[in-house]
Amino acid sequence: MPNHSTPATPPTPPVPLAALLADEDLGLRSLTEPADPADILWVHASEMADPYPYLLGGELVLTAGVQLGDPFAYVTRLVAAGAVALGFGVAPVHEAVPPDLVAACERYGLPLLEVPPRTPFTAVARAVWRLMSEARHRELRRVTRAQQALATAAARPDPVRAVLHRLAARLDGHAALYGTDGEVLRTAGPEPAPEVAAALARLARLVSSTTARAPASAADTLGAVHLSAYALGGGSDEPALGIATPRRTPGDHTITAVATVLLSLLTAAPHRSTAGTEGRDAALVRLLLGAAPTEVAGLLTETQEWTVAHAHPTTPTATTETLTTALTTALTNASGPALLDANSDSEPVRLLLPGRPEVPRVPGWTLGISSPTPMTELRTADTQAARALAHARATRAPLVHHRPATALTDLVPPAEAAARARTLLAPLTAPLPETLRCWLSLHGNWDRTAVALGVHRNTVRQRIARCAGLLDMDLDDMDVRTELWFALRHL
């Protein structure tokens, strides 16, 4: 039986009941007026006499009352299961919503919607998913704008103060920076009530504690205020960021995570003693603010390398939290944390890992790993990781590392090899070279190439045929394939 104490959190924002009632095409009518209607997380249609065992909490339950017995017992079970509203379909079982059901919903404060005969339950479900999708896109735009605003703030003369103020404004709350001994160094946003400020300070002292078990972050609530604190620098005896907001959403969490990274880089250098760390942090800050890698390379030592990882979820339950948690062991001796970019649903998750970590297999994820590279070659490493991930997905391998060129290729000077590659492959325009490279790497397998490129197998066949025609070569000839593979590796 499911646990109904805490409703599961969906991957998309919830839908206010008022937004569903405002859809004139549905024609829904509210028959009760609850004091505080909850948001809809899911839609569940059921004609069971007791749907309790199949509810997670947060559902709009839709029913035509086929097995409706005692309305009060039915509504009691719905409320106990965490349902937030009941939609009753009029006809063909009932000509009107039973009065006892209305009375039961009014007694227990459960919103009751009348679904007219012309509106199928699937139309209600589609409307909820559409509203969720629209809300998610609005949230993604909000997060993107907030990230840009925080990066701009970090470029100002007093970056710590500017980032704090921009964070407080974007979260519509209060932000504070605490020293290692718990004193308030800076604040931004409206000052909270004394009891809220005291509770936030306690959280900040908890995450910046010098004890070995001090958490990296902590959260709490005080009345309607959400509190959270984050250690800046990823360890104990570090400054802390405290946040007090009227809400806590996945978007707010992402915005705060960006601010935490920036503030960690802007404040942690004076507190560290590891050689070379200060220069690395300065380089990262400048990169975050748009500097070219060549402009910051002088701040790094020759031994400072980075590994790029691309990750693709293979199960619906895969989360970036499980991914970063699994990678923690790989970074035990690293000089800094992994930097993660997971803002797009259509692209793979990208990570920047310090040094040469032993990346483990992560359940629920497919990984492509680049070769370790200096910061000036991160673009190349990103391409390597993307190709490794494509190969992993095509071959259904959980983890694939980029393999450097064999020793035979080193016999030809790189400049000469690149010149030959450009001449040989000049007739090919995008996306033909990448399709040919992927097809050759998978030994001419049409289906795996289609999976790796995310296109139909017929598209792959058409592109390869186009390559053969433009190059005027027989791609079934192994000598031809070898020469083309060599050229593509140097393009």
N, C-alpha and C positions, 0 to 999 in steps of 0.2 A: 504494500500500500504506500502511495507517495507521502512524503512529508509535507504537510500544509502549513507548517509554522512560518516559513519564509518563502514567498512566491519566487519561482525561478526568474532570472533576469533575461529577457529576450535580447537577440542581437540587434534589434532595431528599436527606436524610441516608441513609447506607448502612445495610444490614440485617446484624446479626451472624448468622453461620451458626447459632449456638446457638438464636437466636429462631426460625429456620425449622424446626430439628429439634424444637423444643418444641411445634410445631403438631401435635396428635394426629390431626386430620382428614386430614393429608397422609400420615402413616405413614412418613415418611422414616427411613432407618437409615444411620448413618455406619459405613463399612467401614474407615476409616483414622483415625488419631489424630495429625494434624499438631501440631507443637509450638506454632505460632502461626497459627491460621486467620485469614485476612483477612476483611474485611467485603464483602458483596455490593453492587455498584453497579448491575448490570444483570442481566437474564436473557436468554439466547440459546439457542434450540432449533435444532439443526443435525444433519443426517445426512450431512454432507460428510465425505470421508475426511480432509480437512485444512481446518478452519474458520479457520485463522490469519488469512488476509487480511480476514476480516469481523469481527474482534474489536477492541474499543477498549481492553480492559484492565479488570479488575474484574468480569468476568462469571461467573455461574453458568451453565455450559454444560450443556444437557440433550440427551441422545442415547439412541437405542435400539440403537445399534451396527449400523445397517444396512450401513455400509461400513467397519466397524472391521477394519483389517488388522493391522499390527504395533502392539500396545498401547503399547509403549515409545516408538516414534516418534510415535504420536498424542499421548501425554501430554507428551512433550518439546515438541511444537509448541504445545500449550495453555499450558504454563508460559511459553514464550518470548513468547506473545501477551499474557500478563498475566492469564489466567483465574485465578480464585481458588478455584473448586470445580467438580467434575464430578458431574452427576446422571445415573445410568444407569437407564433404564427397562427393567424385567424384563418379557418377553413383548411382542410375539409373536415377535421375532427370536431372543432368547436366553432360555433358561429360568432362568438365573442369571447373576450378574455374572461375567465371565471371570476366573479366578484371575490370569492374567498382567496384566490391567488393574489389579487390586488391588495386585499387586506393583509395577507401574510407578508408581502413585500414591503408594505408601508410599516408594519410592525418591526421588521428586522432591518429597515433602511436599505433594502436592495432595489436599485433602479429597475423598473419594469418597462419594457418597450413593446408596443403593439406592432407586429409586422403584418402589413396588409396582404391580402391574397395575391396581389399582382407582383409581390416582391419575393423571389426565391431566396432561400438561405445562402446560396452561393453568391448572390449579388451582395449580400451584407458582408460576407467574408472578403470578397474582392475589394469592397470599399474600404474595409479596415486595412488590408495589405497595401492598398494604394495610398492611404493616408500615412501609413507607417513609412512607406518609401519616400514620400514627399518630405516627411519630417526628417528622415535620415539624410537626404540630400541637403536640406537646410542646415542640419547640424554639421555636415562635412564642410559646407561653405563657411560656417561660423568658425570652425576649428582652423581652416586654412587661413582665413583673415587674421585670426588671433596669432597664429604662428608667424605670419608676416609682420604683424605689429610688434611682437616680442623681439624679433630679430632686428627690426628698426630701432627699437628702444635700446637694445644692447650696443648699438653703434653711437649712442649719445655720450657726451663728456662724463656724466655720472651714470654709468650703465646699470649698476645695481639698483639705484633708486628708480631709474626709468623703467626697468623691467618689473619691479614690484608694483609701481603705480599702474602700468599697463595690464599686469595680471589681475590686480584688484578690479580694474574697470571692466575687463572682459568677463570676469566671473561674477560681477555685481556683488562683491563682498569685501572682506578685510584680509590683507596679507601682511605678514610680519616676518622679519629676519631676526633670529635669535643667535646670540653668541654661544660659545661652548659652555659658559657657566650659567646660561639661561637668561641673561639680560637681553632686553629688547634693543636691537641695534637700529632698525628702521621699520617704519610702518607705512601702509598705504591703504586708501579706502576709508569708509566710515568707521569710526572707533566703535568696537563692540561694547556690549554691556559688561560691567566689571566681572560678573560670574563667567561670562563667555571668555573674556580675556584671560582669566585665571585658568580655566580649563584648557585653553589653547596653549598656554605656557607650560602646563604640566605635560601635555603631549610632546611639545618641543623638547623638554628636558628628557623625556623618555627615549626619543630617537637619537639624541646627541649624548646619551649616557656613555661612560667609559667602560661599562660592563660588557663582557663578551657576548651576552645574549641580547644586547640592544637591537631592536628592529630597525630596518632602514626606513620604514614608514609606519604610521599609526593613524587610526580614524576613530571618531566618536561622534555622538550627537548630544546636544543640550537643548531640550525643547524642540523647536523647529529649525535650529541652526546646526549645520553640518560642519564638523571640525576635522581637519587633517593636518598632519605634520610629516615632513620629509627631511632626512639627514642629507646635507649637501656634502658630497665627497664620497658617499658610499660606505662610510664606516663610522665607528664611534669617535667621540671627542672631535666632532665636526660641527660647524654651524648648522642651523636648522631653519627650514621654511615652514611657517604656520599659515593655514588658510581657514577662514570662517566664512561660510557661504549659506545662502538660503536654500540651496539645492545641491545635489550631487548627481551628475549625469556622466555617461561615458565620454561625451565631448569635453566636459569640464576636466575630467581626469586626464585626457590627452593634452589639453592646454596646459594644465599644471605640470605634466611631465616635461613638456618642452621648456617651461620656465625653470624647472628644477635642474635640467641639464645646463642651461645657460648660467644660472646662478652658481651651480657647482663649479663650472669652468672659470667664472669671474671671481669667485671668492675662495676657492680651495687652495690655490697655488701657494699662498703664504703659509699655509698650515702643513705643507708636505715637505719631506726632506729627501725624497727619492731623487737621485741625480737625473736631470733631464726632464722631469715632470713639468716644471714650470714652462719650459719652452714648448713642450707638447701641448699644454693647455692653451697657451697663447696662440699656437698654430690652429688649434681646433676652433677657438673663438673667431679667428679671422676667416676661416673657411666657412663657418656658419653665417658670417656676415657677407659672404660673396667674394672673398679674395680667391685668386687663382692659386692652384697648388704650387706653382713655381715661385709665387711671392712669399710663401711661408716655409718653403723647403729649408731655408737657411736656419730656421729655428729648431730644426730636428737633427738628431745625430744620425749617422749612417746606419746604426743598428736598430733604429726605430722603424718597424714594419707594421703593415696592416694586412688583414685578410678580409676579403669581402665574401659574404654568404648570401645566397638567394634561397628563400624557403617558400614552399607551396603547400597549403593544407590539403590533406588527403581524407580527412573525416570532418563531418559537420561540427564536432565538438572541439576541434583543434583551436587553441587560442594562442595569442602572442605571449600570454603569461606563462603557459606551459613551455613555450619555445625558449623564452629567456631564462626560465628556471632551469631547464635542462642544460643550457649553455653555461650556467654559473660555474659548474665544476671544471669546465674547460678553461675558465679564465681565473682559476684560483691564484695563479702566480703572475697574472698579467698586470701591467702598469696602469690599467684603467678599465672602466666598464665598457660593455658592448653598446654601440650606438645603433638604435633601431628605427627604421622607417616603415610604418605600417598604415599609412594614411589612405591608401587606395585599395578598393575592393577588387579591381580588375587586374592589378599588378601583383607580382610576388612580394612577400615581405623581404626587405633588404636589411642586412646587418653589416656593421663595420666592427671587426674584432681586432683588438690590439695584439701584435706579435704573431706567433705561429701556434695558435691553440690546437689541441687535439679535439676536433669537433666530434661529438658523439652522435649516434643515430637518435632521432627524437620521434617517439611514437606519435602518429597522426600527421607527420610532416615529411616532405621530400626536400632534400637539401642539395644545393650545388655550391661548391667551395672553390674559391680562386687560389692561386699560388700567393704566398706572402709577397708583398711589394712595398716599396717606399711610397710616401704620400704623393709624390709627383706622378706616379703611375696608377693612381686609383681608377681612372677611367678604363684602362686596360684590364685591371682586376675585376671591375664590374662586368665587363663583357665576358671575361673568363667564367665568372660565377653564373651568369645568365646561360651560357652555353652548357656548363656542367649541369645546371638544373634541367635544361631541356633534354639533355641526354639521360638524366636520371628518370624523368617522367616517361620518356619514350621506352626505356628499358625496364621501367617499374622497379628501379633500385632506390632504396631509401636515402642513399648518400653517395654522391659522386664528386671526386676531386678533379680539378683541372690538371691535366697532365702536360708538362712542358714538352717542347719539341725534342725529338730524339737527337742523338749526337750526330747523325748523318747530316741533318739540316745545318749544323754548325760549320760544316765544311765549306759552305758558300757564304761569302761575306753578306751581311744583312742588307746593305745598300743595293748590292747587285741582285739579290733575291727579290727585294721589293720592286726594283725597276722591272725585272722580268715578269713579276706577278701583275703589275699594272698594265704592261703591254699585252700579256696573254688574255687577261680578263677584261680589257677595255670595252668589248662589245656588250658586256653584261651591265644592266642597270638594276637598281634596287627594285624588288627584293631578291633578284635572281642569284647573286653571289652567296647570300646567306642560306638560301634554299639549297643550292648546290653543295655548299660546305656541310650542311646538316645531313643531306642525303648521302654524301660520301662517308661521313663519320658513322652512319648507321648501316653501312654496307649495302646501300641501295634499297633498303626496306621502305616501301611506300607508306605502310600503315604507321610505323614508328616515326617516320619523318613528319607525317601529318599531325601526330600527337604532339611532337616536340614543337612544331611551328604553330599549332592551334588552328590548322586549316583542314579542308577536306582532302582526301587522298587524290581525288581527281585534279585538284588545284596543284598538288605536288607533281603529278604526271605532266600537266600542261607546262609548268615552269621548267621542269627538267628537259622536256622536249624542246622548249624555247631555247634553253642553254645550248643544247646540242646543235640546233640550227644556227644560232648566232656565232658559235665557236667553230662550226663546221668540223666537229669531232665526233668520233664514235665512242660514246660514253660506256659502252660495254667492254671496251679494250682496257685491260688492266694498266698498260703503260700510260694511256691517256688519263685514267683516273689518278694514277700516282703523280703525274705531272701537275694535274689540276689541284690535287690535295696539297702538294708542296706550295703551289702558287697562292692558294687560299690561306695557308698558314702565315704567309708573309704579306698579305694584302693590307 
